[in-house]
Amino acid sequence: MKVLLAIVLLGLCQLSSAAELLLQPYHNARVVFQSSGPVDDYVFALGSYKKISGSWRLDRQQRLMGSLTRYTLELPEGHSARRGFDFYLDQLQNFNIRELFHCSGRDCGTSNSWANNHFKILQLYGLDQFQQYGAYEVINADAKPFYVALYAVQRGNKRVYMQVDLMHVDQVNDLGIAANPESILRALEANGYYVFPDVLVSDLQGKVSIKIKQAHLQALVDVINARPEWMFAIVGHDYEPVALSLQQKSSRAYAEQLIAALVGAGVSGNRLVPYGVGGLAPAGKGDRSARVEIVKIHHP
């Protein structure tokens, strides 16, 4: 057991050195399988398994190239799938993380599909009602993100298995890898806001704007169209070390830029209200120099 845990720690430390993502292993978990190396066609699940034309298939996915590190763990007796899943998710929260998809229980589809079709690891075949899956993007210093897949399940014999896939991509997707609209809706309903995954860019004249990737924009359009009764504040933030008035001007410009893109994609501008708060809301800033949030407006 100690030897296996040492292997996990060594592998994770090497991974951290190369790409600055360090996850601690689950205490007293048994390593069932472990691998690390380049892959050119990793299927990153961004949705659940659903029955389509008589077969269980992912309803959303993205194919990735890069370096993949994988661990299959058996958790200690008495530890639940939810506990194992939360252990790794809590660690990811320490990084610049974006949830792309999450499901639990039967909403994920069949465990057989995840075990045999997706991960191709027999030990992960368990009870449909005791499974958790999550897909996350983790931005790190070298600008090439990690894509992390977490899957946990309890088998009929009460044993609990955990899959951790850490994918460091070779290049950034120019179109973007969008969050599942279900995840965006859940964030809006639970927290009242969603941070748009923008990137600041400067043109040759030094004018700064947000780079809006098509996949991110379309996901947001789908969400807004799914809730025609909602109104939204599009709130720009700017944290540059300049006067507040300049921060507010820039941040409102970011909000107006996103609104223009949404209207161009068919969303009614009457449902979108721009605000620029500059640096007055630093909570949630992280390592960003600016951000744009979509805030659900509550009607009286």
C-alpha positions as CSV (number, residue, x, y, z in Angstrom):
1,M,0.0,0.0,0.0
2,K,2.7,2.5,1.0
3,V,4.7,1.7,-2.2
4,L,1.6,2.3,-4.4
5,L,0.9,5.6,-2.6
6,A,4.5,6.7,-3.1
7,I,4.1,6.0,-6.9
8,V,1.0,8.2,-7.0
9,L,2.7,11.0,-5.1
10,L,5.8,10.7,-7.4
11,G,3.6,10.8,-10.5
12,L,1.6,13.8,-9.3
13,C,4.7,15.7,-8.3
14,Q,6.2,15.2,-11.7
15,L,3.0,16.3,-13.2
16,S,2.9,19.4,-11.0
17,S,6.5,20.3,-12.0
18,A,5.6,20.2,-15.7
19,A,2.2,21.9,-15.6
20,E,1.6,23.2,-12.1
21,L,-1.3,21.1,-11.0
22,L,-0.9,19.0,-7.8
23,L,-3.6,16.8,-6.4
24,Q,-3.0,14.8,-3.2
25,P,-4.0,11.1,-3.3
26,Y,-6.9,9.9,-1.3
27,H,-5.7,8.6,2.1
28,N,-5.4,4.8,2.2
29,A,-6.9,4.3,-1.3
30,R,-5.5,1.4,-3.3
31,V,-4.2,2.2,-6.7
32,V,-5.8,-0.3,-9.1
33,F,-4.4,1.2,-12.4
34,Q,-2.1,4.1,-13.2
35,S,-0.7,5.4,-16.5
36,S,0.8,8.6,-18.0
37,G,1.8,9.5,-21.5
38,P,0.8,11.3,-24.7
39,V,-2.5,10.6,-26.4
40,D,-3.9,11.9,-29.7
41,D,-7.6,11.2,-29.3
42,Y,-8.9,11.5,-25.8
43,V,-12.7,11.6,-25.5
44,F,-13.6,14.2,-22.9
45,A,-17.2,13.7,-21.8
46,L,-19.2,16.9,-21.5
47,G,-22.5,15.3,-21.1
48,S,-24.2,12.2,-19.8
49,Y,-24.8,8.8,-21.6
50,K,-28.2,8.7,-23.2
51,K,-29.9,6.2,-25.3
52,I,-29.7,7.4,-28.9
53,S,-31.0,5.1,-31.8
54,G,-30.9,2.1,-29.5
55,S,-27.3,2.7,-28.2
56,W,-26.0,4.5,-25.1
57,R,-23.9,7.4,-26.3
58,L,-22.5,10.7,-24.9
59,D,-24.7,13.6,-25.8
60,R,-21.7,16.0,-25.7
61,Q,-18.0,15.4,-26.0
62,Q,-14.7,16.9,-27.1
63,R,-11.7,15.2,-28.5
64,L,-8.3,16.3,-27.1
65,M,-4.6,15.8,-27.7
66,G,-1.9,16.1,-25.1
67,S,-0.5,14.4,-22.1
68,L,-2.9,12.2,-20.1
69,T,-2.3,11.0,-16.5
70,R,-4.9,8.5,-15.2
71,Y,-5.5,6.8,-11.8
72,T,-8.1,4.2,-10.9
73,L,-8.5,4.0,-7.1
74,E,-10.4,1.7,-4.7
75,L,-11.4,3.8,-1.7
76,P,-11.2,2.4,1.8
77,E,-14.1,0.4,3.2
78,G,-17.0,2.5,4.3
79,H,-16.1,5.6,2.2
80,S,-18.8,6.7,-0.3
81,A,-18.5,7.6,-3.9
82,R,-19.7,11.1,-3.1
83,R,-16.9,11.5,-0.5
84,G,-14.2,10.4,-2.9
85,F,-15.6,12.7,-5.6
86,D,-15.7,15.7,-3.3
87,F,-12.2,15.0,-2.1
88,Y,-10.8,15.7,-5.5
89,L,-13.2,18.4,-6.5
90,D,-12.4,20.4,-3.3
91,Q,-8.7,20.3,-4.4
92,L,-9.6,21.6,-7.8
93,Q,-11.3,24.5,-6.2
94,N,-7.9,25.8,-5.2
95,F,-7.1,26.5,-8.9
96,N,-8.7,28.7,-11.5
97,I,-11.4,26.2,-12.3
98,R,-14.5,26.2,-14.6
99,E,-17.1,23.4,-14.4
100,L,-18.0,22.1,-17.8
101,F,-20.4,19.4,-16.8
102,H,-21.6,17.5,-13.7
103,C,-24.1,14.7,-13.1
104,S,-25.0,12.3,-10.4
105,G,-26.9,9.1,-10.0
106,R,-29.1,8.0,-12.9
107,D,-28.8,11.4,-14.5
108,C,-25.4,10.2,-15.7
109,G,-26.8,7.3,-17.7
110,T,-25.7,3.8,-17.1
111,S,-22.6,3.0,-15.1
112,N,-21.9,0.2,-17.6
113,S,-21.5,2.8,-20.4
114,W,-19.0,4.8,-18.3
115,A,-17.0,1.7,-17.2
116,N,-16.9,-0.4,-20.4
117,N,-17.5,2.2,-23.3
118,H,-15.9,5.3,-22.0
119,F,-13.1,4.6,-19.4
120,K,-12.8,0.9,-20.5
121,I,-12.1,-0.1,-16.9
122,L,-14.2,-3.0,-15.6
123,Q,-13.9,-2.1,-11.9
124,L,-15.8,1.1,-12.5
125,Y,-19.0,-0.8,-13.4
126,G,-21.3,-0.2,-10.4
127,L,-24.8,0.9,-9.4
128,D,-26.3,3.7,-11.5
129,Q,-27.8,5.4,-8.5
130,F,-24.4,5.7,-6.8
131,Q,-22.2,7.4,-9.4
132,Q,-20.8,10.9,-9.8
133,Y,-19.1,12.4,-12.9
134,G,-17.6,15.9,-13.4
135,A,-15.7,17.6,-16.2
136,Y,-13.6,20.6,-15.4
137,E,-11.2,23.1,-17.0
138,V,-8.2,24.2,-14.9
139,I,-6.2,27.2,-16.2
140,N,-2.6,27.3,-15.2
141,A,0.4,29.6,-15.7
142,D,1.5,28.2,-19.1
143,A,-1.9,29.1,-20.7
144,K,-2.5,25.5,-21.8
145,P,-5.3,24.3,-19.6
146,F,-5.9,21.0,-17.9
147,Y,-9.1,19.1,-18.5
148,V,-10.0,17.0,-15.6
149,A,-12.5,14.2,-15.5
150,L,-13.6,12.7,-12.2
151,Y,-15.8,9.6,-11.9
152,A,-16.8,7.8,-8.7
153,V,-19.1,4.8,-8.3
154,Q,-20.2,2.2,-5.7
155,R,-20.5,-1.4,-6.8
156,G,-23.0,-3.9,-5.6
157,N,-20.5,-5.4,-3.2
158,K,-20.2,-1.9,-1.5
159,R,-16.7,-1.3,-2.9
160,V,-16.2,2.2,-4.2
161,Y,-13.9,3.1,-7.1
162,M,-12.7,6.4,-8.3
163,Q,-11.3,7.5,-11.7
164,V,-9.1,10.6,-12.0
165,D,-8.1,11.7,-15.6
166,L,-5.8,14.7,-15.9
167,M,-5.4,15.9,-19.5
168,H,-2.9,18.6,-20.3
169,V,-3.6,19.7,-23.8
170,D,-0.9,20.5,-26.4
171,Q,-2.7,23.6,-27.7
172,V,-5.6,25.8,-26.8
173,N,-8.9,25.2,-28.7
174,D,-9.5,28.4,-30.8
175,L,-13.3,27.9,-30.7
176,G,-13.3,27.2,-27.0
177,I,-14.6,24.2,-25.0
178,A,-17.9,25.3,-23.7
179,A,-19.6,24.4,-20.5
180,N,-22.7,22.2,-20.9
181,P,-25.7,24.6,-20.8
182,E,-27.1,22.5,-17.9
183,S,-24.1,23.5,-15.8
184,I,-24.5,27.2,-16.7
185,L,-28.2,27.0,-15.8
186,R,-27.4,25.3,-12.5
187,A,-24.8,28.1,-11.7
188,L,-27.4,30.8,-12.4
189,E,-30.1,29.1,-10.4
190,A,-27.8,28.3,-7.4
191,N,-25.6,31.4,-7.3
192,G,-27.4,33.9,-9.4
193,Y,-24.4,34.5,-11.7
194,Y,-22.1,32.9,-14.2
195,V,-18.6,34.1,-15.1
196,F,-18.1,34.2,-18.9
197,P,-14.8,32.5,-19.9
198,D,-13.3,35.5,-21.6
199,V,-9.7,36.4,-22.5
200,L,-8.4,39.9,-22.8
201,V,-6.6,40.8,-26.0
202,S,-4.9,44.0,-27.3
203,D,-4.8,45.1,-30.9
204,L,-1.9,46.9,-32.6
205,Q,-3.1,50.2,-31.3
206,G,-3.2,48.9,-27.7
207,K,-7.0,48.8,-27.5
208,V,-8.1,46.1,-25.1
209,S,-11.2,43.9,-25.7
210,I,-12.5,40.5,-24.7
211,K,-11.9,37.6,-27.1
212,I,-15.3,35.8,-27.4
213,K,-15.0,32.2,-28.5
214,Q,-17.8,30.8,-30.5
215,A,-18.4,27.7,-28.4
216,H,-18.7,29.8,-25.2
217,L,-21.0,32.3,-26.9
218,Q,-23.3,29.6,-28.3
219,A,-23.6,27.9,-24.9
220,L,-24.7,31.2,-23.3
221,V,-27.2,31.8,-26.2
222,D,-28.7,28.3,-25.6
223,V,-29.1,29.1,-21.9
224,I,-30.7,32.5,-22.4
225,N,-33.1,31.1,-25.0
226,A,-34.0,28.3,-22.6
227,R,-35.2,30.8,-20.0
228,P,-37.2,33.4,-22.0
229,E,-38.8,34.8,-18.8
230,W,-35.4,35.8,-17.4
231,M,-33.6,39.2,-17.6
232,F,-29.8,39.4,-17.3
233,A,-27.3,42.0,-16.2
234,I,-24.1,41.8,-18.1
235,V,-21.5,43.1,-15.6
236,G,-18.0,44.0,-16.6
237,H,-15.1,44.1,-14.1
238,D,-11.7,45.7,-14.6
239,Y,-8.8,45.5,-12.1
240,E,-6.1,47.4,-14.0
241,P,-4.1,49.8,-11.7
242,V,-5.7,52.9,-13.1
243,A,-8.3,55.4,-11.9
244,L,-11.7,54.0,-11.0
245,S,-13.4,56.1,-13.7
246,L,-11.2,54.4,-16.3
247,Q,-11.8,51.0,-14.8
248,Q,-15.5,51.6,-15.0
249,K,-15.4,52.8,-18.6
250,S,-13.3,49.7,-19.7
251,S,-15.5,47.3,-17.8
252,R,-18.7,48.6,-19.3
253,A,-17.1,48.3,-22.7
254,Y,-16.4,44.6,-22.0
255,A,-20.1,44.1,-21.0
256,E,-21.3,46.0,-24.1
257,Q,-19.0,43.9,-26.3
258,L,-20.6,40.6,-25.0
259,I,-24.1,42.0,-25.4
260,A,-23.4,42.9,-29.0
261,A,-22.2,39.4,-29.7
262,L,-25.3,37.9,-28.0
263,V,-27.6,40.2,-30.0
264,G,-25.7,39.3,-33.1
265,A,-26.5,35.6,-32.3
266,G,-30.2,36.3,-32.0
267,V,-30.8,37.2,-28.4
268,S,-33.1,40.1,-27.7
269,G,-31.1,43.1,-26.5
270,N,-34.1,44.1,-24.3
271,R,-33.3,41.3,-22.0
272,L,-29.7,42.4,-21.4
273,V,-28.5,45.4,-19.3
274,P,-24.9,46.4,-19.3
275,Y,-23.0,47.5,-16.2
276,G,-19.4,48.5,-15.6
277,V,-18.2,48.3,-12.0
278,G,-14.5,48.6,-12.6
279,G,-12.6,47.1,-9.6
280,L,-15.4,47.6,-7.0
281,A,-16.2,43.9,-6.7
282,P,-12.8,42.2,-6.1
283,A,-14.3,39.0,-4.7
284,G,-13.8,36.3,-7.2
285,K,-11.1,38.1,-9.0
286,G,-8.6,35.3,-8.8
287,D,-5.7,35.9,-11.1
288,R,-7.9,37.7,-13.7
289,S,-7.2,41.3,-14.8
290,A,-10.8,41.6,-15.9
291,R,-14.0,39.5,-16.2
292,V,-17.6,39.6,-17.4
293,E,-20.4,38.1,-15.4
294,I,-23.9,37.2,-16.4
295,V,-26.2,38.0,-13.5
296,K,-29.8,36.8,-13.3
297,I,-32.0,39.8,-12.5
298,H,-34.9,39.0,-10.1
299,H,-38.2,40.6,-10.9
300,P,-40.1,42.2,-8.0
